[in-house]
Structures are given as structure tokens and as C-alpha cells.
Amino acid sequence: MDQGYSGSQAAEVVGITYRQLDYWARTDLIRPSSCDAKGSGTRRVYNYRNLLELRVIKNLLDAGIKLESVREVFRYLRDHVDTEITAAHIVISGQSVVLCQGDQLVDVMRGGQGVLNVLPLAGVKEQVDSRIVLMSNAALQPQIGQQKRSIAL
């Protein structure tokens, strides 16, 4: 799991478009940790933690949180959360986001009332892992077919 993932692989694992990924990288929502693009012709390489963060971003957007609010949430998480991101829970109340870490509740957005929706992040790890396995298995299929053809010759 420590391997690097290209932009297209990262987008596939997380379930977003390459265009979204590119926009998020260019606007500094998330920067690839393994290798950032340094001009035309270079490629971004994302690590496993990046994939987890990308999936959390997608989950927040899918839950109805606006992109600018997601940026604020991630600024806070990067500054205040030292453990693995999937060890926390995020509670969403309208456009308000509360971070639940152990017995602490922190209102990341500072406001809002409404029905609470708990968005556990532990499932993010399983989602990313299963997509990596599927992608790896799909990549092996053509190789197995070629081996069978060469044995038949």
C-alpha cells in the first residue's frame, strides 16, 4: 500500500474524475505527498494517506458540504489532528461540521443548527483498499492472458 498512485489511478480509487483531482491539486485543497507536478510534462504521485484524504473530501461533498467549507475543514484537520484521519468522525449539521475525536467535539465551522448526520471515516479505508485490489486485479488480467497464449505456442 506504500506505492505511489498516478493522478488517474488516485481518481479511480477514490471515485472522482481526473478533472476534479486536478482542480483540487491546483487550488491547494490537497497536494500529492509522493511527488508534486513541477511544470508541464511532470506527473503528480499520490500516496495512500492522500487517497484517504481524497475519499474524505468526496464524502463531505457528497454529504452536501460546500467546497469552500471542505477547505476550511481540511485546514483545521491538518493543523489539529495528529492521528490518522480515519480515526475521527465528522458530524454534519446543515453546513456546520463538528469533528469528533475520542471524547472531544470541535465545531470546525463555528455555527449552524439542524439534524445531525454522523459521517464515520473508518469506512474510507475499506473503500480505498477494495478499489486498489480491484484495480490491481484488473491490471493482472491482460498479463495472465498473454502468459496463456505464449504457453500455447
Backbone torsions as a table, in degrees:
resi	resn	phi	psi	omega
1	MET	NA	-8.9	-178.7
2	ASP	-82.9	1.2	-178.9
3	GLN	-68.3	163.8	175.1
4	GLY	-89.4	154.0	-178.8
5	TYR	-124.4	131.5	177.2
6	SER	-67.5	169.2	178.6
7	GLY	-58.7	-43.8	-179.1
8	SER	-68.0	-36.9	176.4
9	GLN	-66.0	-44.3	179.8
10	ALA	-60.1	-45.0	179.5
11	ALA	-61.2	-42.1	179.7
12	GLU	-64.3	-45.5	-179.1
13	VAL	-62.0	-42.4	-174.5
14	VAL	-80.3	-26.5	-179.4
15	GLY	90.0	34.5	177.5
16	ILE	-124.8	172.3	176.9
17	THR	-85.4	156.5	176.3
18	TYR	-62.1	-34.3	179.4
19	ARG	-61.3	-42.8	176.6
20	GLN	-61.4	-47.5	-179.0
21	LEU	-58.4	-46.0	179.7
22	ASP	-61.1	-44.3	179.4
23	TYR	-62.8	-44.8	-179.4
24	TRP	-62.9	-36.7	178.4
25	ALA	-70.9	-44.2	-178.9
26	ARG	-65.9	-28.6	-179.1
27	THR	-99.2	13.3	175.5
28	ASP	62.4	25.1	171.5
29	LEU	-67.9	-43.8	175.5
30	ILE	-145.5	136.5	177.7
31	ARG	-113.2	138.2	178.1
32	PRO	-65.9	131.4	-176.1
33	SER	-80.5	-31.5	-176.3
34	SER	-75.2	-46.3	-179.6
35	CYS	-160.8	121.4	178.5
36	ASP	-92.8	152.7	177.6
37	ALA	-68.9	136.9	-179.6
38	LYS	-123.1	57.3	179.7
39	GLY	107.6	-179.3	-176.9
40	SER	-64.5	135.0	176.6
41	GLY	92.4	-10.8	176.8
42	THR	-96.7	156.9	-175.4
43	ARG	-116.0	146.4	173.4
44	ARG	-82.6	142.7	176.2
45	VAL	-127.3	121.6	-176.6
46	TYR	-99.2	146.0	175.6
47	ASN	-100.5	178.5	-175.9
48	TYR	-60.8	-42.7	179.1
49	ARG	-60.9	-39.1	175.9
50	ASN	-58.3	-41.4	179.6
51	LEU	-62.0	-41.8	178.1
52	LEU	-62.7	-45.2	179.7
53	GLU	-63.4	-42.0	178.5
54	LEU	-60.8	-40.6	179.9
55	ARG	-67.1	-37.2	176.8
56	VAL	-63.4	-43.5	177.9
57	ILE	-58.5	-47.1	179.3
58	LYS	-59.9	-44.6	-179.8
59	ASN	-61.4	-41.2	178.4
60	LEU	-63.6	-44.3	178.5
61	LEU	-64.0	-41.5	178.6
62	ASP	-64.1	-28.4	179.3
63	ALA	-81.3	-0.8	175.9
64	GLY	97.7	8.1	178.0
65	ILE	-79.8	133.1	-179.5
66	LYS	-69.1	151.0	-176.3
67	LEU	-56.8	-41.5	179.8
68	GLU	-63.9	-35.5	176.2
69	SER	-69.1	-36.8	176.7
70	VAL	-61.7	-39.2	177.0
71	ARG	-60.1	-43.8	178.9
72	GLU	-63.8	-43.1	179.1
73	VAL	-58.3	-45.9	-177.5
74	PHE	-71.1	-32.0	172.9
75	ARG	-59.6	-45.8	-179.9
76	TYR	-64.5	-47.8	-178.7
77	LEU	-58.4	-44.3	-179.0
78	ARG	-65.9	-33.0	-178.7
79	ASP	-82.7	-26.4	-169.6
80	HIS	-123.4	-11.4	-178.1
81	VAL	-109.2	114.4	-178.4
82	ASP	-94.5	-20.5	-179.0
83	THR	-84.8	177.0	176.3
84	GLU	-61.2	136.2	-174.5
85	ILE	-58.7	-31.6	-177.8
86	THR	-76.3	-3.8	176.0
87	ALA	-80.8	-10.9	-178.3
88	ALA	-99.9	168.6	171.9
89	HIS	-125.0	148.9	176.9
90	ILE	-117.9	130.2	176.6
91	VAL	-105.4	128.9	-177.2
92	ILE	-111.3	126.9	177.5
93	SER	-128.9	99.0	-174.3
94	GLY	63.5	-119.9	176.2
95	GLN	-100.8	8.1	178.4
96	SER	-90.9	144.1	-179.8
97	VAL	-127.1	125.7	178.7
98	VAL	-116.6	130.0	178.8
99	LEU	-91.9	127.5	176.5
100	CYS	-109.3	114.0	-179.9
101	GLN	-132.7	108.2	-174.3
102	GLY	64.6	-123.0	178.3
103	ASP	-102.5	15.0	178.8
104	GLN	-100.5	137.1	171.5
105	LEU	-119.1	122.6	-178.5
106	VAL	-123.4	121.7	177.1
107	ASP	-78.3	101.8	-175.6
108	VAL	-68.8	-36.0	-175.7
109	MET	-95.4	-12.9	179.0
110	ARG	64.7	58.2	173.6
111	GLY	153.1	177.3	175.4
112	GLY	98.9	144.7	175.1
113	GLN	-126.5	166.2	173.8
114	GLY	140.9	-172.2	179.4
115	VAL	-72.0	134.7	-179.0
116	LEU	-89.6	135.8	172.6
117	ASN	-120.5	123.4	178.6
118	VAL	-88.5	129.4	179.4
119	LEU	-115.9	88.6	-179.7
120	PRO	-68.8	136.6	-177.0
121	LEU	-94.8	-5.7	-179.9
122	ALA	-61.4	-33.1	179.6
123	GLY	-67.9	-19.8	-179.9
124	VAL	-59.9	-42.4	-178.5
125	LYS	-61.0	-46.2	179.5
126	GLU	-65.5	-38.9	179.5
127	GLN	-62.0	-47.3	-179.2
128	VAL	-65.7	-45.6	-179.2
129	ASP	-60.3	-43.6	-177.7
130	SER	-67.1	-36.0	178.2
131	ARG	-68.4	-35.9	177.6
132	ILE	-64.2	-43.7	179.6
133	VAL	-62.7	-45.4	178.8
134	LEU	-60.2	-43.6	-179.2
135	MET	-65.2	-40.9	179.4
136	SER	-65.0	-42.6	179.2
137	ASN	-63.4	-40.3	179.5
138	ALA	-64.9	-37.0	179.9
139	ALA	-68.9	-29.2	-179.2
140	LEU	-77.7	-25.6	-175.9
141	GLN	-56.6	-47.6	179.1
142	PRO	-62.8	-35.0	179.9
143	GLN	-65.8	-40.3	179.6
144	ILE	-65.1	-41.3	178.1
145	GLY	-61.8	-40.6	178.8
146	GLN	-66.6	-38.7	179.1
147	GLN	-63.5	-40.7	-179.8
148	LYS	-65.0	-41.1	178.9
149	ARG	-64.3	-41.4	-178.2
150	SER	-69.6	-31.0	177.7
151	ILE	-69.9	-38.1	-179.2
152	ALA	-66.3	-29.8	-179.5
153	LEU	-69.4	NA	NA
